[in-house]
Amino acid sequence: MKEKKKILNDWWRQFLTGVMGTAIGVGLTFAVSNWVEGNRKEQAQRQTAMMAVYDIDEIIRELKEDLEREDALYPIAFYLSTHPDKVDVVSGDTVRQAVAYLIEEPTSVPDWSADAKEKAFTSSMDAWQNLENTQFYDNVQRCYQLRAELLRIVDQDVVFHRPLTEESVNKFLEKASAGDLDYDGSLTFDALRRLLKQTYDKPETLRYLRMYLLRSKEYNQYIDELGRLNRENKYLMEITDEELAAYVRKNIQKSKPAKPALMAGVWVVQLNEGTETLRLGDDNTLDITFDVMDMALLRDESEGVEVQVKFPVSYRFSGEWTLEGDSVRLYCPPGTCELLSADLDMDSLAESVRNSGVEWEDSYRKRFDQFLETANIDQWYSVFFDLTGNLMFLSYEYNSPMGEKIPVRMQLVKQ
């Protein structure tokens, strides 16, 4: 009997031990799973919050850049409007800056209008369901609402409508002569001076200049409110500057530093109508070839009107490149540029415009010969590559005659 009881007790202990072991195992499994799931959720929440905060900071930065450009160009345009006798005296670059301030850009949109991050935030489950901070969520939504409001104002409010419209530019070009276009198809400085004078004669130009302070005030109000909300966002989510910088390094700046081995090769930049090809040799030699589509204004004798004809132009600079840290210098001294081709297809022209075509081609080559006398390239660029090494980014700041710094960035594709 005692033996039977002992066997039963041993069996019972083994059974209870097995049950307890199973229970503990199941409990640990659930605990670990819950911890992993909780940690994954927390990381997803954090990533969503960081994405939104960084995006709003970028909107603020881009708005400030637009305002800085407005502040830099306004004095030029205003001064020339009150001193019309100076339009023929100041440098061509100064005239170009005044025109840039007054001309509308119908095909471009502000950098700060990009809404990909907003859509990602709004559609994210983590954003509207799991962030567990309704104030942060409301703040982010309010920031995007402010951006949409400003976009509507810039688009619809006459205060932001520039006086030099696409229609008025087209009318000016219709009356332009062959001598009004430079070798690259752009308006000469003399033509720009006439265009600027005509623009100053329009009453809407005076209104646009007078509304400068109102536009500046509008921009500053939105910049200030977006900044206040995003500072609160960082406080609510306890996001530090160091954490935000780490997010940028990991998710935004996915790039390689510049090295001579990455630089060497053939790189192409897509232009509006054509390409710019850089050949960077292992021995630091440099060739820069421009293949562009120019525009000829030819006289049709039979109709008594001018017609526009496109024709390809190709020219090349030669020099050297130098890499120092994350900066590269592209240097082509004067006398190293040559015209490769600039030939109108006379066979494709009507008989009534061929004489004008011959005159245009001759005039074009003479203007280009003058350009070749001083043409050179000497520019330092900040440079970096994407992770594949097949994209190169060159950026620099252009200094205008009035001290304005205009950022320029080029993306080059390796061939």
C-alpha positions as CSV (number, residue, x, y, z in Angstrom):
1,M,0.0,0.0,0.0
2,K,2.8,2.3,0.9
3,E,4.6,1.4,-2.3
4,K,1.4,2.2,-4.3
5,K,1.1,5.5,-2.5
6,K,4.8,6.4,-3.2
7,I,4.3,5.6,-6.9
8,L,1.2,7.8,-7.0
9,N,3.0,10.7,-5.3
10,D,5.9,10.5,-7.7
11,W,3.6,10.5,-10.6
12,W,1.7,13.5,-9.2
13,R,4.9,15.4,-8.6
14,Q,6.0,14.7,-12.2
15,F,2.6,15.7,-13.5
16,L,2.6,19.0,-11.5
17,T,6.2,19.7,-12.5
18,G,5.3,19.2,-16.1
19,V,2.2,21.4,-15.8
20,M,4.2,24.1,-14.0
21,G,7.0,23.9,-16.6
22,T,4.5,24.2,-19.4
23,A,2.7,27.1,-17.7
24,I,6.0,28.9,-17.1
25,G,7.1,28.3,-20.7
26,V,3.8,29.6,-22.1
27,G,4.0,32.6,-19.8
28,L,7.5,33.4,-20.8
29,T,6.6,33.0,-24.5
30,F,3.7,35.5,-24.1
31,A,5.9,37.8,-22.0
32,V,8.7,37.8,-24.6
33,S,6.2,38.2,-27.5
34,N,4.4,41.1,-25.7
35,W,7.8,42.7,-25.0
36,V,8.9,42.3,-28.6
37,E,5.6,43.6,-29.9
38,G,5.6,46.5,-27.5
39,N,9.2,47.4,-28.5
40,R,8.3,47.2,-32.2
41,K,5.3,49.4,-31.6
42,E,7.3,51.9,-29.7
43,Q,9.9,52.0,-32.4
44,A,7.3,52.5,-35.1
45,Q,5.7,55.3,-33.1
46,R,9.1,56.9,-32.7
47,Q,9.9,56.6,-36.4
48,T,6.5,58.2,-37.3
49,A,7.0,61.0,-34.9
50,M,10.6,61.7,-36.0
51,M,9.4,61.7,-39.7
52,A,6.8,64.3,-39.0
53,V,9.0,66.6,-36.9
54,Y,11.8,66.5,-39.5
55,D,9.4,67.2,-42.3
56,I,7.9,70.3,-40.5
57,D,11.5,71.5,-39.8
58,E,12.2,71.2,-43.5
59,I,9.0,73.1,-44.4
60,I,10.2,75.9,-42.1
61,R,13.7,75.9,-43.6
62,E,12.4,76.1,-47.2
63,L,9.9,78.9,-46.3
64,K,12.8,80.9,-44.8
65,E,14.9,80.4,-48.0
66,D,12.0,81.8,-50.0
67,L,11.7,84.7,-47.7
68,E,15.5,85.3,-47.8
69,R,15.3,85.3,-51.6
70,E,12.5,87.8,-51.5
71,D,14.4,90.1,-49.0
72,A,17.6,89.9,-51.2
73,L,16.0,90.6,-54.6
74,Y,13.4,93.3,-53.5
75,P,15.9,96.1,-53.0
76,I,17.3,95.6,-56.5
77,A,13.9,95.7,-58.2
78,F,12.6,98.6,-56.1
79,Y,15.7,100.7,-56.6
80,L,15.6,100.3,-60.4
81,S,11.9,101.1,-60.3
82,T,12.6,104.5,-58.6
83,H,15.7,105.1,-60.7
84,P,14.7,104.2,-64.3
85,D,17.7,106.0,-65.6
86,K,19.9,103.4,-63.9
87,V,18.5,100.4,-65.8
88,D,20.9,101.2,-68.7
89,V,23.8,101.7,-66.4
90,V,23.8,98.9,-63.9
91,S,25.4,95.5,-64.7
92,G,23.5,92.9,-66.7
93,D,23.5,90.6,-63.7
94,T,21.7,93.2,-61.6
95,V,19.1,93.6,-64.4
96,R,18.6,89.8,-64.4
97,Q,18.1,89.8,-60.6
98,A,15.4,92.5,-61.0
99,V,13.6,90.5,-63.7
100,A,13.9,87.3,-61.6
101,Y,12.1,89.1,-58.8
102,L,9.2,90.3,-61.0
103,I,8.7,87.3,-63.3
104,E,6.2,84.5,-62.5
105,E,7.2,80.9,-62.5
106,P,4.0,79.1,-63.8
107,T,5.7,75.7,-64.2
108,S,7.4,75.5,-60.8
109,V,6.0,74.8,-57.3
110,P,7.5,75.8,-53.9
111,D,9.8,73.2,-52.3
112,W,7.8,73.5,-49.2
113,S,4.6,72.3,-51.0
114,A,5.8,68.7,-51.3
115,D,3.3,66.6,-49.3
116,A,4.7,63.0,-49.5
117,K,5.6,63.0,-45.8
118,E,2.2,64.4,-44.8
119,K,0.4,61.7,-46.7
120,A,2.6,59.0,-45.1
121,F,1.8,60.5,-41.6
122,T,-1.9,60.8,-42.2
123,S,-2.3,57.3,-43.6
124,S,-0.1,55.7,-40.9
125,M,-1.8,53.4,-38.4
126,D,0.8,54.5,-35.9
127,A,0.0,58.1,-36.4
128,W,-3.7,58.1,-35.7
129,Q,-4.1,55.0,-33.6
130,N,-0.9,54.2,-31.7
131,L,0.9,57.4,-31.0
132,E,-0.9,57.8,-27.7
133,N,-0.4,61.5,-27.7
134,T,-3.3,63.3,-29.1
135,Q,-1.8,66.8,-28.6
136,F,1.2,65.8,-30.8
137,Y,-1.0,64.4,-33.4
138,D,-3.2,67.5,-33.4
139,N,-0.1,69.7,-33.6
140,V,1.2,67.9,-36.7
141,Q,-2.1,68.1,-38.4
142,R,-2.3,71.8,-37.7
143,C,1.2,72.3,-39.2
144,Y,0.1,70.6,-42.4
145,Q,-3.1,72.7,-42.4
146,L,-1.1,75.9,-42.1
147,R,1.1,74.8,-45.1
148,A,-2.1,74.2,-47.1
149,E,-3.5,77.6,-46.1
150,L,-0.3,79.4,-47.2
151,L,-0.3,77.5,-50.5
152,R,-3.8,78.8,-51.2
153,I,-2.9,82.3,-50.3
154,V,0.2,82.3,-52.6
155,D,-1.9,80.9,-55.4
156,Q,-5.0,83.0,-55.1
157,D,-4.1,86.3,-53.4
158,V,-3.2,89.1,-55.8
159,V,-0.6,90.3,-53.4
160,F,1.6,87.3,-54.4
161,H,0.9,87.5,-58.2
162,R,4.0,88.7,-60.0
163,P,3.5,91.3,-62.7
164,L,5.8,89.8,-65.4
165,T,3.5,87.0,-66.6
166,E,4.2,84.2,-69.0
167,E,1.8,85.9,-71.5
168,S,3.7,89.2,-71.4
169,V,7.1,87.4,-71.8
170,N,5.7,85.5,-74.8
171,K,4.5,88.8,-76.4
172,F,7.9,90.3,-75.9
173,L,9.6,87.2,-77.5
174,E,7.3,87.4,-80.5
175,K,8.7,90.9,-81.3
176,A,12.3,90.1,-80.4
177,S,14.9,90.1,-83.2
178,A,17.8,87.7,-83.8
179,G,20.1,90.2,-82.0
180,D,18.0,89.9,-78.8
181,L,19.0,86.3,-78.2
182,D,22.4,85.2,-76.8
183,Y,24.4,82.2,-78.1
184,D,22.5,79.9,-75.7
185,G,19.0,81.1,-76.7
186,S,18.5,83.4,-73.6
187,L,17.7,87.1,-73.9
188,T,20.7,89.4,-74.1
189,F,21.2,91.9,-71.4
190,D,20.0,94.7,-73.7
191,A,16.8,92.8,-74.3
192,L,16.4,92.2,-70.6
193,R,16.7,96.0,-70.0
194,R,13.9,96.7,-72.5
195,L,11.8,94.0,-70.9
196,L,12.3,95.4,-67.4
197,K,11.4,98.9,-68.5
198,Q,8.2,97.7,-70.1
199,T,7.4,95.8,-66.9
200,Y,7.9,99.0,-64.8
201,D,5.4,100.8,-66.9
202,K,2.6,98.4,-65.8
203,P,0.5,99.5,-62.8
204,E,0.5,96.0,-61.3
205,T,4.3,96.2,-61.0
206,L,4.0,99.2,-58.6
207,R,1.3,97.3,-56.7
208,Y,3.5,94.2,-56.4
209,L,6.5,96.3,-55.1
210,R,4.3,98.2,-52.6
211,M,3.0,94.9,-51.2
212,Y,6.5,93.6,-50.3
213,L,6.1,94.2,-46.6
214,L,2.7,92.5,-46.6
215,R,4.2,89.4,-48.3
216,S,7.1,89.3,-45.8
217,K,4.7,89.6,-42.9
218,E,2.6,86.8,-44.2
219,Y,5.6,84.5,-44.6
220,N,6.9,85.4,-41.1
221,Q,3.6,84.7,-39.4
222,Y,3.4,81.2,-40.8
223,I,7.1,80.5,-40.1
224,D,6.7,81.7,-36.5
225,E,3.6,79.5,-35.9
226,L,5.0,76.4,-37.5
227,G,8.2,76.9,-35.4
228,R,6.2,77.2,-32.2
229,L,4.1,74.1,-32.9
230,N,7.2,72.0,-33.8
231,R,9.1,73.1,-30.7
232,E,6.1,71.9,-28.8
233,N,6.1,68.7,-30.8
234,K,9.7,68.0,-29.8
235,Y,8.9,68.7,-26.2
236,L,5.8,66.4,-26.2
237,M,7.7,63.5,-27.7
238,E,11.0,64.3,-25.9
239,I,12.9,64.5,-29.2
240,T,16.4,65.9,-28.8
241,D,18.5,67.6,-31.4
242,E,21.0,64.6,-31.2
243,E,18.2,62.1,-31.8
244,L,16.9,64.2,-34.8
245,A,20.4,64.4,-36.3
246,A,20.7,60.6,-35.9
247,Y,17.4,60.1,-37.7
248,V,18.6,62.3,-40.6
249,R,21.9,60.4,-40.9
250,K,20.0,57.1,-41.0
251,N,17.0,57.9,-43.1
252,I,17.8,61.1,-45.1
253,Q,21.5,61.3,-45.8
254,K,22.0,57.9,-47.3
255,S,25.2,58.8,-49.1
256,K,28.8,58.1,-49.6
257,P,31.7,60.6,-49.1
258,A,33.6,61.7,-52.2
259,K,36.7,59.7,-53.2
260,P,38.8,60.0,-56.3
261,A,37.8,56.4,-57.4
262,L,34.2,57.4,-57.3
263,M,34.7,60.7,-59.1
264,A,36.5,59.3,-62.1
265,G,34.2,58.5,-65.0
266,V,31.6,60.0,-67.3
267,W,28.7,61.9,-65.7
268,V,25.6,63.4,-67.3
269,V,23.4,66.2,-66.2
270,Q,19.9,66.6,-67.8
271,L,19.2,70.2,-68.8
272,N,15.9,71.6,-69.9
273,E,16.7,70.9,-73.6
274,G,19.9,69.0,-73.8
275,T,22.7,67.5,-71.6
276,E,25.9,68.5,-69.9
277,T,28.5,65.7,-69.9
278,L,31.5,65.7,-67.5
279,R,34.4,63.4,-68.2
280,L,36.6,63.2,-65.1
281,G,39.8,61.3,-65.9
282,D,41.8,59.2,-63.5
283,D,44.7,61.7,-64.1
284,N,42.4,64.6,-63.0
285,T,41.8,65.8,-66.6
286,L,38.4,67.3,-67.3
287,D,36.1,67.7,-70.3
288,I,32.7,69.4,-70.0
289,T,30.5,69.1,-73.1
290,F,27.3,71.0,-73.5
291,D,24.8,69.6,-76.1
292,V,21.8,72.0,-76.1
293,M,18.9,72.9,-78.3
294,D,19.1,76.6,-79.3
295,M,16.5,78.7,-81.0
296,A,16.9,80.8,-84.2
297,L,14.6,83.6,-85.1
298,L,14.4,83.7,-88.9
299,R,12.7,86.1,-91.3
300,D,10.1,84.6,-93.6
301,E,10.3,86.9,-96.6
302,S,7.2,85.5,-98.3
303,E,5.0,86.2,-95.2
304,G,6.9,89.1,-93.8
305,V,7.0,87.5,-90.3
306,E,9.7,85.9,-88.1
307,V,9.6,82.2,-87.3
308,Q,11.4,80.3,-84.6
309,V,13.5,77.3,-85.6
310,K,15.3,75.0,-83.2
311,F,18.8,73.8,-83.9
312,P,21.4,71.8,-82.0
313,V,24.5,73.4,-80.6
314,S,27.5,71.6,-79.0
315,Y,30.6,73.1,-77.3
316,R,33.3,71.8,-75.0
317,F,35.5,73.1,-72.2
318,S,38.8,71.4,-71.2
319,G,40.7,71.6,-67.9
320,E,41.2,69.7,-64.7
321,W,39.4,68.6,-61.5
322,T,40.8,68.6,-57.9
323,L,39.2,66.9,-54.9
324,E,39.8,68.2,-51.4
325,G,37.8,66.5,-48.7
326,D,34.1,66.8,-49.7
327,S,34.7,69.6,-52.2
328,V,35.7,69.4,-55.8
329,R,37.0,72.2,-58.1
330,L,36.2,72.1,-61.8
331,Y,38.7,74.4,-63.6
332,C,38.7,75.2,-67.3
333,P,40.9,78.3,-68.0
334,P,40.1,80.8,-70.8
335,G,40.9,79.7,-74.2
336,T,40.0,76.0,-73.6
337,C,36.4,76.2,-74.9
338,E,35.6,75.2,-78.5
339,L,32.5,75.2,-80.6
340,L,31.9,71.7,-81.8
341,S,28.8,72.3,-83.9
342,A,26.1,74.9,-84.5
343,D,24.6,74.1,-87.9
344,L,21.1,74.9,-89.1
345,D,19.6,72.2,-91.2
346,M,19.1,74.3,-94.3
347,D,17.5,71.5,-96.3
348,S,14.6,71.5,-93.8
349,L,14.0,75.2,-94.1
350,A,11.5,76.8,-96.5
351,E,13.1,78.6,-99.4
352,S,11.7,81.9,-98.1
353,V,13.8,81.7,-94.8
354,R,17.1,80.2,-96.0
355,N,18.7,83.5,-96.6
356,S,17.8,84.6,-93.1
357,G,19.1,81.2,-91.9
358,V,22.5,81.8,-93.4
359,E,22.7,85.3,-91.8
360,W,21.6,83.9,-88.5
361,E,24.2,81.2,-88.5
362,D,26.9,83.7,-89.4
363,S,25.8,86.1,-86.7
364,Y,25.6,83.3,-84.1
365,R,29.2,82.1,-84.8
366,K,30.5,85.7,-84.5
367,R,28.7,86.1,-81.1
368,F,30.1,82.7,-80.0
369,D,33.6,83.7,-81.0
370,Q,33.3,86.7,-78.7
371,F,32.1,84.4,-75.9
372,L,35.1,82.1,-76.4
373,E,37.6,85.0,-75.7
374,T,36.8,85.0,-72.0
375,A,34.8,81.8,-71.5
376,N,36.0,79.8,-68.5
377,I,34.9,77.6,-65.7
378,D,36.3,77.9,-62.2
379,Q,34.0,76.6,-59.4
380,W,34.2,74.7,-56.1
381,Y,31.3,72.3,-55.4
382,S,30.3,70.3,-52.4
383,V,30.1,66.8,-53.6
384,F,28.6,63.5,-52.3
385,F,27.3,60.2,-53.8
386,D,24.3,58.0,-53.3
387,L,25.0,54.6,-51.8
388,T,25.2,52.9,-55.2
389,G,27.9,55.3,-56.4
390,N,25.9,55.9,-59.6
391,L,24.5,59.3,-58.6
392,M,26.7,62.3,-57.8
393,F,25.4,65.5,-56.3
394,L,27.2,68.9,-56.8
395,S,26.0,72.0,-54.9
396,Y,27.3,75.5,-54.5
397,E,26.0,79.0,-53.7
398,Y,25.9,81.6,-56.5
399,N,26.8,85.1,-55.2
400,S,24.8,87.8,-56.9
401,P,26.2,91.3,-57.5
402,M,24.0,92.5,-54.5
403,G,25.4,89.9,-52.2
404,E,22.5,87.4,-52.4
405,K,23.5,83.7,-52.0
406,I,21.4,81.5,-54.3
407,P,21.8,77.7,-53.7
408,V,22.3,75.6,-56.8
409,R,22.3,71.8,-56.8
410,M,23.0,69.4,-59.7
411,Q,22.3,65.6,-59.9
412,L,24.6,63.7,-62.3
413,V,24.2,60.1,-63.5
414,K,27.2,57.9,-64.1
415,Q,27.3,56.4,-67.6
